[in-house]
């Protein structure tokens, strides 16, 4: 099913509210947007039903496991990039998968939970994929923005506070956090539907609603679990997505990463191992906006070198599997 592009300003505002808090009630969103609850509920549900917005949860595997997220760049044989990307997108540890503008390169972020899973992925599973020509693996050392904390429309602090019920982000828990079997089941249900009610989750995993609420509040409060809302860029007129690899002197990585992590067009920024120090994913209106982002915003930070590639086909964004890919046989 293709995602509709028949959106208006109200749809855009509802989507932005859901990015700020994917579990916010329709009543709260209606209050913030100042529109009738029935209208917001109807329009918001439509966005969810057509796949323009998808709410799930993001599990910080650095806190519940011993492995770091991996950013993997794959070169494929001509005509096979989409097939490789789709195969990667079905993996349960896939967080993001894209085909780049070369038409033969795929980039993905995978989230293994143990060193053993990481080793098996790199040594055994990736080489078993058909049509691979090259593989480069980088380990994420630090997230400056990881997607769940980005809104396509910057929202005023007062609006954000309302949507988040005035709650300040809790301090990140120190050390590893062990998940119980019920926690694992809760996380799995919310990964499918981040707006599922406590009663719905309780019924599916066989515990009481208060138990679900208590465990969910604990996981969210500790920073182990985050509500994650992915949107179709068409909702906000954003039609160009690009990845930029930045070379930065070691003493500048933190400052540059922090600055880009606050930029309104940046949906992902992380320090990684490899030939470059930072990877940035930006979403902008058009090629002119991308040019300005690179020549003004990025250049002002004093990076040593930059390499940029436009995303030709997003295949997976968090829980969102893109429904329709370009109909080009030579990707």
N, C-alpha and C positions, 0 to 999 in steps of 0.2 A: 504494500500500500504506500503510495507516494504521500509525503507530508504536504498538506495544503499550504499555499502561500497567501491565502486570502485573509490577512490579518489587518487589524486597525490599531489605533493608539491604545484603546482599552485593553486589547489582547496583550500589547507590549507591556503595559503597566502591570497587568496581572502576572505575566511571566517574570518580570523583575521582582515582584513581591515574593513569588515562589522561589526565586533564586536566593533571596534574603533569608527566607524561612520556608522550606518546602513542606513543613508540617503545619504551617499556619492555617487556622480555620478560615472558611470562606467569610465568616462574619468579621473576623479580624481584618482580613484583606479588604473587605467592603468598607470598613470603618476608615482604614488608612487611605484608600483610593477615593472615598466619598462617593460611593455608588450603591444602588440597591443590592442587598445580599443575594436575592434570587438571580439578578443579572450576573453578578460575579460568580456565583456557583455554576450557573449554566455555561457561561463563557469559559470559566476555568476548567470545568470538566471536559468541555469540547477540546481545549488545548491538550489535555491529557489523553483523551480518546483518539485524537488524530495523530498522536505521537510528536507533536510540536514541543511538548514539555514532558519530561520524565523525571520523577522524583524517586531517589533511592537513598542508599547510605554508602559512605566511604569508610572502610575499616583501615585504620593506620597500622599497617603490618609491621612497622618498625617498633611498635609498642607491644604487639601480641606475638611476635615471632623474632627470629634472630637474623633475618635476611633483609637486605635493602631493596627498594624498587629498582628495576632495571629499565634503561632506555635502550632499545635495540633497533639498529638501522640495518635493513636487509636490501641487498640488490638482487633482482630477479631476472629471469630470462624475459625477453620481449613478449608481451601479451599475457603474462602470468601474474602481474602484480596484484590485481584484484583478487584472484583465486587465493594467493598467499595471504593477503590481508584478511579475507573472509575466514580462512582457516584459523588465523591467529585470533580473530575477533570472537570465536566461539569458546576460547579458553576461559575457564572460570577465573583465572588470575589476570585477565586482560583488563586494563583500565582505559587505554586509548590506542586506536589503530588508524593509520592514515596512509593513503597513497599520495606520493609527492609528484610535483609537476614534471619530473623526468619521465613519468609513466612506467618506470621500471624499479622504482625505489619505494620501500615501505618503511614506516617508522611506527614503533609501538612502545607503550609502557606496560610492563608486566609486573605483577606484585606477588612474587613468591613469598612464602611465610617462613621458610627454613633454609639454611645453607644447602641442605641436601636437595631441596626442590630447585634452588638456583643452579646448582651444579648439574643436576639431571636435565634441566631445561637447556643449558648452554651446550653440554657435552653430548647429550643423546637426542633430545626432542627436536631442537631446531635443525640439526643436520638431517633428520628424517623427513622434513618438509620437502616436497617436490619443488623443482624450478628455482632453487636458491643458487645465486652466483657468489654472494659475499655476505658476511655477517660482522657487524661491529657492535659490541656490547659495552655500555657504560653504566656504572652504578650511581644512583642518586645519593649524593652526600648530604644535601640540605634542600628542602623546599622553601622558596620564598613566596610562592603562591601555587596552590595545587589544584585549582579548579572549583572546589566546593566553596571557596571563599571569594568568588568573583561574581559580580553582577554586570550584565551587559549595559545596563543603564546605572550610572553612579547614583546612589540614593542618599538623600540628606541624613545626617546622623540621627535626627529626631525620628525620621521615618523608620530607619533601621531599628532604633530602640523600641518603637511601637511594635514592629513586626516580630521582634525577638522578645516581646513582653518585658522589655527593660532589663533583660538579663545580660550581664557582662560575661564574656568568654571565661570559663573557669581555667585556673592554672593547669598546665599540662602535667599529667601524672609523671612522677619520676620512676625510672626502672621499667621492667617488663610487667605486663598485666596478663594474668591467666584467665582465659575464658572457660566458663563451665559448658557442659553439653547444651544446657538450655540457652546460654548466651549465643552459642554457635547457631542454634536453630533460630533464635530471634534475629540475629544478624542476617541469616539467609532469607528469612521472610521479608525483612525490610529492604534487602538488596533488590528484591523483585518489585516491591511497592513501598516506597518510603512514606506514603501517607496512610498506610494501614493503621487502623485504630488499635488501641491496647486490647480491646475485646477480640478483634479479628486475629491478632497475633497470638493471643492466649489460646484461642480455640484451635489454632493450627499446631501449636507446639505443646499443648497439654498442660498449661499452668493457668494460674488465675490472672485476671487483668491487673490487679495491684502489683503482682510480682513482675509482670511485663513492664509496668510503668516505673517501678523501682529500679529494675535492672537497666532499662533504657536511659533513665535519668543519670544513673551512675556511669554508664559507658559514655554518654554524651558529655557529662561533666568532667570526666577524666581526660577527654580529648582522644579517646580510643576510637570512637565512632562519630562520624559527622554526617549530617543530612546533606545530600548532594542533589542539586537540580540541574539537569542538562536541558538546554533549549535549542531549538532550530534558530540559527542566526537570522533567518528571514524575518523573524518576529521583530527585529530591531533594524532591519535594513543593512545588516552586516554581511557582505557577500565575499569578502576576501579573508582567508585564514593563512597565516604563514609561520613557518618555524625559522628561528634565527639562532645559529651557533656563534657564541661570542668568545673570543680570546681576551682574557683579562689578566693583568698581573696579579699574583697571589694576594698582595696587600690591598687590592681593590675589589676582590670578589664580593665581599660582604656588603660594601657600600653600593656597588652596582646592582647586586641582586636585590637588596632592600628597595632601591629606587624603582626598579622595574616591577617588583612585586606590588608596588602601590599604583602603578600606571593603569588608568582605566581601560586601556585596550589589551592589557596582558591578562590572559586567562590561566597561564602556567609559566612558572619560572623556577628553575632548579639548578643547583650546582652539581655537576656530574664529573666522573672520571673520564679520561680520554684526552684527545688533542685540544679540545676547547673546554673552557671552564664553566660556562653557563649555557643552558638551553632555554629559549623563550618562545612561547606560542602566543601570537597576538591575533586578534580578530578586529578588522576594520571595515569601513564602508566600501572602499575601492582601492585601486592601485595607487592613486594619488595620495590617499591617506597612509598607505603602507610606505610610500616614498618619504613622506614627511616624518613618519615614525622612525625610520632608519636614519635619515640624514639630519634630523633635528634632535629628537628625543634620545635615541641611542648614541648618536655621535657626541652629544653633550656630556655623556658620562665618561668619555675618555677611554673607550675600549680599544684594544690593540688591533683587532681584525674581526670581521663579521662575515658569515656566509648565510644566505637566506634562501629558502625554498618555499614556494607557494603550495598549499595543500590542494591537490587536484580532487581528491575524493575522501572525505572523512567516512570511515567505516564503522568505528565504534567510539563513543564518547561516554565514558562511565557505563551506565546501564543502557544507554541509548544506542541501539543498532540502527544505523541509517538504512531507511527502507528502500531507497532507490539510488543506484549507482549510475554514473555516466554510461551511456550505451556506446562505448567505444571498444572495439575488439582488440585494439593494439595497446591497451594499457599494460 
